Amino acid sequence: MRILLIGYGTMNQIVARLAAQAGHEIAGVISSGETDYPVFQNIDDADADVAIDFSNPERILPLLEQDFKTPLVVATTGQKEDIVAALKERSGSAPVFFSANMSYGVHVLNNLLKEALNQLADFDLEFVERHHNKKVDAPSGTLVKLLDTALESRDGSYPVYDRSQANHQRGTGEIGVSAIRGGTIVGEHEAIFAGLDEVIELKHIAQSKDIFANGAIKAAESLINKENGFYDYNNIF
């Protein structure tokens, strides 16, 4: 499989390493930085079987305005609604995949969250995410996905991102959201269900960024055999 990399930061450098170990080939990159690979401006310019994006909204959104037929895996976080809308618009001419977190374990966490929401409807719910001090968006795209799942399940619920000015008890529909940034934390996401005299926690800990790169590669391996359309972890495999 020949892969076009969109962006050549830390994550796609890991993709390049793991792809080579899996017998794949890097066809080139779309990047403004220095690289040993051929550099392209447009997705379809490269002779690639699939493109994998780990960049930023400023880079991927203009590319999504192009007409292209190369299957595309997008893992960029930030401006999720804009990116998903653009991908769905392009899904008529190419198979496209999006996930705010390329770890399959996080997909499982979201499914467990759905079940917990059904069974723990009267429990207070709080979300906490932790990442390294270089991450620029907060809360993370993954936490936004988990929050969306909770908001869809609980009528009348709403997120609270800051309680520093609050002078009242916790609201009935309140869902607290906390983001921690520090050190080299790869990524942690936690859902805390607090009831009367008991607490249940669902938690995913990423111990290496390799899990995200491997997730993108596995999604790409499946996507190249798909018909045109929009895919995520619910329908890619």
C-alpha positions, -999 to +999 in steps of 0.1 A: +000+000+000+014+034-010+006+061+015+005+099+011+011+117+044-007+149+050+015+168+075+048+155+087+049+162+124+054+137+152+024+115+144+030+110+107+066+104+113+055+075+135+031+064+107+060+064+083+081+042+106+053+017+114+041+016+078+075+006+066+076-022+093+042-034+079+056-035+043+039-003+031+055+025+012+054+063+017+045+078-017+051+114-005+039+141+018+019+173+018+039+195+042+058+228+044+086+213+065+117+194+054+113+158+045+131+130+026+100+122+007+085+138-024+064+168-016+030+174-032+004+202-031-027+183-039-040+149-027-045+133-061-010+145-073+007+116-056+006+080-070-009+068-037-034+042-027-045+062+004-038+094+022-034+097+060-038+131+076-023+140+110-020+178+105-043+206+117-075+223+105-056+250+087-040+224+064-067+198+059-097+220+054-084+237+023-074+203+009-110+191+015-122+218-009-104+200-037-119+173-059-100+141-052-106+104-055-078+090-033-092+073-001-085+096+028-080+089+066-083+120+087-071+121+123-068+158+128-084+172+159-100+207+163-128+222+143-144+187+142-178+199+129-162+217+099-140+188+091-167+162+093-191+183+072-163+188+045-156+150+045-192+141+041-194+165+011-164+147-005-176+112+004-195+110-029-162+109-049-139+091-025-141+068+006-132+089+036-126+080+072-126+102+103-120+096+140-110+121+167-090+093+182-074+066+162-072+042+191-096+013+188-097+011+226-112+046+227-139+034+203-146+006+228-146+032+256-173+052+238-194+020+234-190+012+271-200+048+279-232+044+260-241+013+280-232+030+313-253+060+304-283+037+300-278+019+333-266+049+354-291+076+344-293+090+379-256+092+385-237+125+382-213+125+353-179+142+350-152+139+323-115+144+328-088+143+300-050+146+304-025+153+277+011+165+273+020+202+275+024+206+238-013+198+229-030+230+217-067+221+217-088+217+249-108+198+256-094+171+233-113+159+202-117+125+219-134+141+250-157+161+227-167+128+211-174+113+246-193+144+257-214+143+225-224+107+234-234+118+268-254+148+256-273+127+231-282+102+259-292+126+286-320+151+277-315+185+292-279+179+300-252+206+293-214+208+297-197+230+323-161+238+316-154+263+344-167+263+380-144+291+393-172+316+393-200+292+404-217+299+437-243+272+437-247+235+439-242+212+410-270+214+384-291+184+377-282+183+340-246+194+345-217+174+330-184+186+342-154+188+317-118+191+329-087+193+308-052+188+323-020+197+304+014+187+316+046+168+310+046+141+284+013+125+291+003+107+259-034+108+265-059+097+292-097+100+291-120+092+321-157+092+326-167+094+363-202+083+373-208+094+409-239+081+427-251+078+463-222+063+482-206+048+451-185+058+421-179+040+388-151+051+365-144+042+329-109+051+318-086+047+288-048+053+290-027+056+259+008+044+268+024+052+234+015+073+204+021+042+183-015+031+190-028+061+171-005+056+141-013+019+140-050+027+142-047+050+112-028+024+092-054-003+099-082+021+089-063+029+057-058-008+049-096-013+052-106+020+035-089+012+002-113-016-004-144+004+004-169+021-019-172+059-018-187+071+014-181+084+049-167+059+074-158+059+111-150+031+136-187+021+136-186+009+100-150+007+088-143-030+097 
